[in-house]
């Protein structure tokens, strides 16, 4: 069982930066591909970013590419999403998710993720 707890959300203005983090309670954190997914009211969850076991490989949604950076610290069991140049359309609940696929493939489909956090609200005002 993996427990994920997000933190760091808040209210910022357009153009500001914000960092959200996720702490995982699992002994084998380095064997999970980790992702961030966001959701706004009335819409389906949207893939944001994903990072490989070692952090060497990452992949981003086009909507955040060049502005967001995902990273991980396997020694601390944490994954972080640094968000720069925030836009009002980035407003959402941001969820941390863990994918236990044995090949370490970076996947975007939320159905591929096995464990989810409860989310942290990010609000960007114009």
Buried (B, 14 or more C-beta within 10 A) or exposed (E): EBEBBBEBBEEBEEEBEBBBBBBBEBEEBBBBBBBBBBBEEEEEBBBBBBBBBEBEEBBBBEBBEEBBBBBBEBEEBBBBBBBBEBBEEBBBBBBBBBBBBEEBEBBBEBEBBBBBBEBBEBBBEE
